[in-house]
Amino acid sequence: MSDNPPRYTVEEVSEAAPPPRAKVDDAVEDAESPAETLARKKDYLEGFLAQQPAGIGAGEPGGVLYEGVIAALREIFDPEIPVNIYDLGLIYGVDVSDDAAVTVTMTLTTPHCPVAESMPGEVELRVSAVPGVRDAEVNLVWDPPWDPQKMSDEAKLELGML
């Protein structure tokens, strides 16, 4: 550090002019009100949410046929657990072919499940009842085995696991 302190000059003033204030007359003519701004954003959001993705086929996730099949699966409940089989994680895959044939790959909570014989038939009936489905096939698999981690968060919440 140097031994010479910095030198400042001080100027005393008796009066200073106040800074200019903004006036309404200075506002831009095309400015919109906050209500108009909010209304525009709301309309934009509604339009965005109502928009359907472009280029999605009916049998692809997000498509009409695929979502109809998922909705039908969500109406089938496991008799032992009060949760639908889709959110329970029993559905491993839904494949919709170009000619509207649907193949559902699913499992059960255990091979000794009391509905092991009837559940695949019910799934096939409900899926084939979806408008636009030509036919339905259910593949029952045991590998990988079902475990509670396959459940959706909604199912876990319903069962008090979250």
N, C-alpha and C positions, 0 to 999 in steps of 0.2 A: 504494500500500500504506500501511497505517497504521503508526504507530510503536509502537502497543500490540500486543504479541504476545497470542495467545489464551490464556486462562487455563483450566487444567484442574484438576480436583480429583481427588486420588488417595485411594482408600480402601484400606487394608490389611486383609485378612482372614486369619485364621489357619486357617480350615477352611471348605470349601464342600461341600454335599451333592452326591453324584454324580447325573447325570441318570438317570431311570428306564430300565430295559432292557426290551426286548420279550420276552415269554414265549410259549411255545407255547400255553399256556392262553388267551392273549388272541386267538389266531387265529380267524378266522371259521369256523364249522362247515361251511358249504357250499363251502369252497375246494376246488378240484380239484388233483390232483397234476400235476407237470410232464408225466408220462407221459400222463395223461388229456387234457391240453391238446394235446399233440402228436398224439395219436391222433385227436382231433376234427378238427384242422386237416388231417391227412392224408386222412381220410374226405371232408372238404369238397373238397379238391383233386381227389381221384379222381372224385367226383361231378361236379365242374365240368368236368373234362377229358372225361368220358364223355358229357356233355350235348350233344345235337344242337341246332343253332339252330332256333328255331321259325319256321314260315312259309316255309321254303325248299323250293321245288319240286324235283322230281327232276332237271330239266334246268338248274337254276341252279347257279352255282359253289357248291360245298359240298353239292350234292344228290347222291343216289346214282348216277343215270344219268350226270351230268356227270363225277363223280369216276371212274366206271368207264371212260369214254372217255379221260380223262387217263391213267389207269393203263395202258390199252391202248397209247396213244401212247408211253408211257415204255418199252414193251417193244420198240419198233422202233429199231434202231441204224443210224446212218450207216455205210456200209461203209468209208469213208476215215478217219473220225474215231471213236474208240471211245467215243462218247457217244450217248445216246438223242436222238431228234429233238426231243422236247419241251424237254429241258434245253439242247439245242444252240441253241434259239431259232428253229427252223424253223417252229413252229406259231404263226401270227399270231392265230388265233381259233378257238373252238369254240362253235358255236351249236346249241342243242338246242331244237327247236320243241315246242309243247304235245302234238303227236301223235308225239313221239319220233323225229322225223327229224333227223339230225345233219349239220351242214355244217361241214367243217373247212377253214379258210383257212390255206394254208401256202406256203412258198417252199423253195428249195434253196440250198445254199451258192453255187452258180454255175449259170448256164443250161447250161453245158457239163458238168454233173455226169454221171458215167456211169450213174447210176440215175434220171435225169430222166424216163425213160419208165416205169420200173417202180415207183418209190417212191410216187407218188400211188395206184396200184392197190393196193399193199400196205397203205397207210394206210386206204383204203376197205374192204378186206377185214377188217382187224383191228378197225376201229371198228364195222362192221356185225355182227361176232361178239360184241360186248358185249351181255349179256342186257338186254332191254328196248328196244334200238335197233330202230326199224322199218326205216329205211334210212339209208344214209350217202352223202354227196357230198363230194368233195374239190375245192376251188378252188385251183389253183396260180397264184400271183401272183409278179411280179418287182419290184413297187414297193410298199413301199420295199425296196431290195436288202438282203440279209442281210449283217451284219457281225459280228465277234466280240463286240461289246458287247451283242448280244442274248442271249448265253449266260447261263445261271444261274451263280451263284457256285459251285455244286457242279461244274458242267461245267468252269468255269475252273480250279478246284482239281484236278480229274482230269487236265486237260491241262497242269498246271504253269504256269498263267498268273496265279496269285495268290500 
